[in-house]
Amino acid sequence: MSPPEPATRRAPRPAGPTAPLFTFRDPTRTTEGVRIPPAAEALEQNNTPRLYGDPAAWAVVQGIRRTLPDWFEKDVAGAPLTETGVLVCSVTTTRPTRRAVAAQGVQGRIRPRHFAASGPGLLAGLPCIVLGFRGPTLTLTAPYADIADDAHALARTWLTRANCRAVLLVEHAQPADHLHTVRCHLLTPNENALAGAAGAAGAADSAETARAD
C-alpha cells in the first residue's frame, strides 16, 4: 500500500482589491536625522483618562470607519449598527505598548489601563466601545493569510445563528519594520441584501460579501 499523500495547505482567501487599507508607523523612524512624526503617536492622542487603547486598536477603529458605507446602518438586512460582530486577525503589537509594559514591568507594577490595552482582545473590543457595536467579538492571534478560511467560517456561523446581522472582519499585519496595516471586510448574510444597498451607494464601498444561506 502506498504511503498517504501529505496534507496540502488550503489557499487563503484573497483580501479583495476594494477593501480599504489603513496604514500607520511605529515610532523611532528617522530620515537624515530628522524624526518623522509617526502616525502611531497621532493615534494615541485619542486616549483619554477613561478610555485608553493601543495604537493598533485605534487603527482598527479608523479602518472600520473607512469601510462602513453610508447605507450600512439602515440597509444591511435591516440591521442596526448595534447588531454587528467584530472579528480581528492579528499576531503583532506596537512599539509604544511593548515599551510601556516593559518599562513598568521593571518597576514591578503595570498600570491597569496599560495592561488592559496591551491585550489582543482590545483590537476587537475598542471598536465596539467607540462605535457602539453589540455583537460577538473575537481576536484570533494568527496571520490572516494562515487562517482566512477559518475566520470566514466563524463569521458565517455568527450570521447563520443570528448572533449578529453583519460581521466586520479585520486584518492587522506588520509587513515591514515600523509599518502596520489594517484592512477591513464587511460581511453580510447574503449577496442580495448587500447588492441592493450597494447599487445605490456604489459597489466599491463593499469589501466582500459572506454567504449564509
TORKOL-4160 file (C-alpha; in steps of 0.2 Angstrom, whole numbers, padded with zeros to 4 digits, m for minus):
213
<pt num="1" X="0000" Y="0000" Z="0000"/>
<pt num="2" X="0007" Y="0017" Z="m0005"/>
<pt num="3" X="0010" Y="0030" Z="0009"/>
<pt num="4" X="m0003" Y="0043" Z="0011"/>
<pt num="5" X="0000" Y="0059" Z="0002"/>
<pt num="6" X="0005" Y="0074" Z="0013"/>
<pt num="7" X="m0009" Y="0086" Z="0018"/>
<pt num="8" X="m0010" Y="0101" Z="0007"/>
<pt num="9" X="m0012" Y="0118" Z="0015"/>
<pt num="10" X="m0028" Y="0127" Z="0010"/>
<pt num="11" X="m0025" Y="0143" Z="0000"/>
<pt num="12" X="m0031" Y="0158" Z="0009"/>
<pt num="13" X="m0045" Y="0169" Z="0003"/>
<pt num="14" X="m0039" Y="0185" Z="m0007"/>
<pt num="15" X="m0040" Y="0201" Z="0003"/>
<pt num="16" X="m0050" Y="0209" Z="m0011"/>
<pt num="17" X="m0045" Y="0224" Z="m0020"/>
<pt num="18" X="m0059" Y="0235" Z="m0014"/>
<pt num="19" X="m0055" Y="0233" Z="0004"/>
<pt num="20" X="m0049" Y="0250" Z="0011"/>
<pt num="21" X="m0031" Y="0249" Z="0018"/>
<pt num="22" X="m0026" Y="0260" Z="0034"/>
<pt num="23" X="m0008" Y="0261" Z="0037"/>
<pt num="24" X="0002" Y="0268" Z="0052"/>
<pt num="25" X="0020" Y="0268" Z="0058"/>
<pt num="26" X="0028" Y="0264" Z="0074"/>
<pt num="27" X="0039" Y="0277" Z="0082"/>
<pt num="28" X="0058" Y="0279" Z="0080"/>
<pt num="29" X="0058" Y="0280" Z="0061"/>
<pt num="30" X="0070" Y="0294" Z="0055"/>
<pt num="31" X="0076" Y="0301" Z="0039"/>
<pt num="32" X="0093" Y="0310" Z="0038"/>
<pt num="33" X="0092" Y="0313" Z="0057"/>
<pt num="34" X="0075" Y="0321" Z="0056"/>
<pt num="35" X="0062" Y="0312" Z="0065"/>
<pt num="36" X="0046" Y="0309" Z="0055"/>
<pt num="37" X="0030" Y="0311" Z="0066"/>
<pt num="38" X="0024" Y="0294" Z="0067"/>
<pt num="39" X="0005" Y="0290" Z="0065"/>
<pt num="40" X="0006" Y="0279" Z="0080"/>
<pt num="41" X="0008" Y="0294" Z="0091"/>
<pt num="42" X="m0006" Y="0303" Z="0082"/>
<pt num="43" X="m0017" Y="0288" Z="0086"/>
<pt num="44" X="m0013" Y="0288" Z="0104"/>
<pt num="45" X="m0020" Y="0306" Z="0105"/>
<pt num="46" X="m0037" Y="0298" Z="0105"/>
<pt num="47" X="m0033" Y="0291" Z="0123"/>
<pt num="48" X="m0042" Y="0299" Z="0137"/>
<pt num="49" X="m0041" Y="0296" Z="0156"/>
<pt num="50" X="m0057" Y="0285" Z="0154"/>
<pt num="51" X="m0053" Y="0277" Z="0138"/>
<pt num="52" X="m0035" Y="0270" Z="0133"/>
<pt num="53" X="m0031" Y="0260" Z="0118"/>
<pt num="54" X="m0016" Y="0253" Z="0109"/>
<pt num="55" X="m0012" Y="0262" Z="0093"/>
<pt num="56" X="m0016" Y="0246" Z="0083"/>
<pt num="57" X="m0033" Y="0246" Z="0091"/>
<pt num="58" X="m0036" Y="0264" Z="0086"/>
<pt num="59" X="m0031" Y="0260" Z="0069"/>
<pt num="60" X="m0044" Y="0246" Z="0068"/>
<pt num="61" X="m0057" Y="0259" Z="0073"/>
<pt num="62" X="m0051" Y="0270" Z="0059"/>
<pt num="63" X="m0051" Y="0256" Z="0047"/>
<pt num="64" X="m0069" Y="0251" Z="0051"/>
<pt num="65" X="m0074" Y="0269" Z="0049"/>
<pt num="66" X="m0067" Y="0270" Z="0032"/>
<pt num="67" X="m0075" Y="0253" Z="0027"/>
<pt num="68" X="m0093" Y="0256" Z="0033"/>
<pt num="69" X="m0103" Y="0264" Z="0018"/>
<pt num="70" X="m0117" Y="0277" Z="0021"/>
<pt num="71" X="m0131" Y="0264" Z="0018"/>
<pt num="72" X="m0124" Y="0252" Z="0031"/>
<pt num="73" X="m0134" Y="0256" Z="0046"/>
<pt num="74" X="m0151" Y="0256" Z="0038"/>
<pt num="75" X="m0150" Y="0245" Z="0023"/>
<pt num="76" X="m0139" Y="0229" Z="0028"/>
<pt num="77" X="m0153" Y="0217" Z="0031"/>
<pt num="78" X="m0162" Y="0230" Z="0041"/>
<pt num="79" X="m0149" Y="0228" Z="0055"/>
<pt num="80" X="m0145" Y="0242" Z="0066"/>
<pt num="81" X="m0127" Y="0246" Z="0069"/>
<pt num="82" X="m0128" Y="0238" Z="0086"/>
<pt num="83" X="m0131" Y="0220" Z="0079"/>
<pt num="84" X="m0113" Y="0219" Z="0072"/>
<pt num="85" X="m0099" Y="0207" Z="0076"/>
<pt num="86" X="m0081" Y="0211" Z="0075"/>
<pt num="87" X="m0068" Y="0198" Z="0071"/>
<pt num="88" X="m0049" Y="0203" Z="0071"/>
<pt num="89" X="m0034" Y="0193" Z="0065"/>
<pt num="90" X="m0018" Y="0200" Z="0072"/>
<pt num="91" X="m0001" Y="0192" Z="0078"/>
<pt num="92" X="0009" Y="0208" Z="0082"/>
<pt num="93" X="0008" Y="0223" Z="0094"/>
<pt num="94" X="0015" Y="0240" Z="0093"/>
<pt num="95" X="0031" Y="0248" Z="0100"/>
<pt num="96" X="0023" Y="0260" Z="0111"/>
<pt num="97" X="0014" Y="0246" Z="0120"/>
<pt num="98" X="0029" Y="0235" Z="0121"/>
<pt num="99" X="0039" Y="0249" Z="0128"/>
<pt num="100" X="0026" Y="0255" Z="0141"/>
<pt num="101" X="0023" Y="0237" Z="0148"/>
<pt num="102" X="0042" Y="0233" Z="0148"/>
<pt num="103" X="0047" Y="0249" Z="0157"/>
<pt num="104" X="0033" Y="0247" Z="0170"/>
<pt num="105" X="0037" Y="0229" Z="0172"/>
<pt num="106" X="0054" Y="0233" Z="0178"/>
<pt num="107" X="0047" Y="0244" Z="0192"/>
<pt num="108" X="0036" Y="0229" Z="0197"/>
<pt num="109" X="0019" Y="0236" Z="0193"/>
<pt num="110" X="0010" Y="0239" Z="0177"/>
<pt num="111" X="m0004" Y="0252" Z="0176"/>
<pt num="112" X="m0020" Y="0244" Z="0175"/>
<pt num="113" X="m0026" Y="0253" Z="0159"/>
<pt num="114" X="m0009" Y="0250" Z="0150"/>
<pt num="115" X="m0011" Y="0231" Z="0155"/>
<pt num="116" X="m0028" Y="0230" Z="0148"/>
<pt num="117" X="m0023" Y="0240" Z="0132"/>
<pt num="118" X="m0009" Y="0228" Z="0129"/>
<pt num="119" X="m0021" Y="0213" Z="0127"/>
<pt num="120" X="m0026" Y="0207" Z="0110"/>
<pt num="121" X="m0044" Y="0207" Z="0114"/>
<pt num="122" X="m0044" Y="0226" Z="0114"/>
<pt num="123" X="m0042" Y="0226" Z="0095"/>
<pt num="124" X="m0060" Y="0219" Z="0093"/>
<pt num="125" X="m0066" Y="0227" Z="0109"/>
<pt num="126" X="m0061" Y="0245" Z="0107"/>
<pt num="127" X="m0072" Y="0247" Z="0090"/>
<pt num="128" X="m0087" Y="0241" Z="0100"/>
<pt num="129" X="m0084" Y="0254" Z="0114"/>
<pt num="130" X="m0081" Y="0268" Z="0102"/>
<pt num="131" X="m0094" Y="0264" Z="0088"/>
<pt num="132" X="m0107" Y="0256" Z="0098"/>
<pt num="133" X="m0107" Y="0238" Z="0091"/>
<pt num="134" X="m0115" Y="0225" Z="0102"/>
<pt num="135" X="m0112" Y="0209" Z="0093"/>
<pt num="136" X="m0100" Y="0195" Z="0096"/>
<pt num="137" X="m0081" Y="0199" Z="0096"/>
<pt num="138" X="m0065" Y="0189" Z="0095"/>
<pt num="139" X="m0047" Y="0192" Z="0091"/>
<pt num="140" X="m0038" Y="0177" Z="0083"/>
<pt num="141" X="m0019" Y="0178" Z="0086"/>
<pt num="142" X="m0013" Y="0172" Z="0069"/>
<pt num="143" X="m0009" Y="0180" Z="0052"/>
<pt num="144" X="m0025" Y="0182" Z="0042"/>
<pt num="145" X="m0016" Y="0173" Z="0027"/>
<pt num="146" X="m0015" Y="0157" Z="0038"/>
<pt num="147" X="m0032" Y="0157" Z="0045"/>
<pt num="148" X="m0043" Y="0166" Z="0032"/>
<pt num="149" X="m0054" Y="0151" Z="0029"/>
<pt num="150" X="m0057" Y="0148" Z="0047"/>
<pt num="151" X="m0061" Y="0166" Z="0050"/>
<pt num="152" X="m0074" Y="0167" Z="0036"/>
<pt num="153" X="m0081" Y="0150" Z="0043"/>
<pt num="154" X="m0083" Y="0158" Z="0060"/>
<pt num="155" X="m0091" Y="0174" Z="0053"/>
<pt num="156" X="m0104" Y="0163" Z="0043"/>
<pt num="157" X="m0108" Y="0154" Z="0059"/>
<pt num="158" X="m0111" Y="0170" Z="0068"/>
<pt num="159" X="m0123" Y="0175" Z="0054"/>
<pt num="160" X="m0132" Y="0159" Z="0052"/>
<pt num="161" X="m0135" Y="0158" Z="0070"/>
<pt num="162" X="m0142" Y="0175" Z="0071"/>
<pt num="163" X="m0128" Y="0181" Z="0083"/>
<pt num="164" X="m0127" Y="0196" Z="0073"/>
<pt num="165" X="m0133" Y="0204" Z="0056"/>
<pt num="166" X="m0116" Y="0209" Z="0050"/>
<pt num="167" X="m0098" Y="0205" Z="0053"/>
<pt num="168" X="m0083" Y="0216" Z="0052"/>
<pt num="169" X="m0068" Y="0205" Z="0048"/>
<pt num="170" X="m0052" Y="0215" Z="0051"/>
<pt num="171" X="m0034" Y="0210" Z="0046"/>
<pt num="172" X="m0020" Y="0218" Z="0056"/>
<pt num="173" X="m0002" Y="0215" Z="0050"/>
<pt num="174" X="0016" Y="0221" Z="0051"/>
<pt num="175" X="0023" Y="0218" Z="0033"/>
<pt num="176" X="0038" Y="0228" Z="0036"/>
<pt num="177" X="0048" Y="0236" Z="0051"/>
<pt num="178" X="0039" Y="0250" Z="0058"/>
<pt num="179" X="0024" Y="0248" Z="0046"/>
<pt num="180" X="0007" Y="0242" Z="0051"/>
<pt num="181" X="m0008" Y="0239" Z="0040"/>
<pt num="182" X="m0026" Y="0237" Z="0044"/>
<pt num="183" X="m0039" Y="0230" Z="0031"/>
<pt num="184" X="m0057" Y="0228" Z="0035"/>
<pt num="185" X="m0070" Y="0217" Z="0026"/>
<pt num="186" X="m0089" Y="0220" Z="0028"/>
<pt num="187" X="m0098" Y="0203" Z="0028"/>
<pt num="188" X="m0117" Y="0202" Z="0027"/>
<pt num="189" X="m0129" Y="0187" Z="0027"/>
<pt num="190" X="m0132" Y="0186" Z="0008"/>
<pt num="191" X="m0127" Y="0193" Z="m0008"/>
<pt num="192" X="m0144" Y="0200" Z="m0012"/>
<pt num="193" X="m0145" Y="0211" Z="0003"/>
<pt num="194" X="m0128" Y="0218" Z="0000"/>
<pt num="195" X="m0131" Y="0221" Z="m0019"/>
<pt num="196" X="m0147" Y="0230" Z="m0016"/>
<pt num="197" X="m0139" Y="0243" Z="m0005"/>
<pt num="198" X="m0123" Y="0243" Z="m0014"/>
<pt num="199" X="m0132" Y="0248" Z="m0030"/>
<pt num="200" X="m0137" Y="0264" Z="m0023"/>
<pt num="201" X="m0121" Y="0268" Z="m0014"/>
<pt num="202" X="m0108" Y="0261" Z="m0026"/>
<pt num="203" X="m0101" Y="0243" Z="m0026"/>
<pt num="204" X="m0084" Y="0249" Z="m0022"/>
<pt num="205" X="m0089" Y="0253" Z="m0004"/>
<pt num="206" X="m0090" Y="0235" Z="0000"/>
<pt num="207" X="m0075" Y="0224" Z="0003"/>
<pt num="208" X="m0083" Y="0207" Z="0002"/>
<pt num="209" X="m0099" Y="0198" Z="0005"/>
<pt num="210" X="m0101" Y="0182" Z="0015"/>
<pt num="211" X="m0115" Y="0169" Z="0011"/>
<pt num="212" X="m0125" Y="0162" Z="0025"/>
<pt num="213" X="m0139" Y="0153" Z="0016"/>
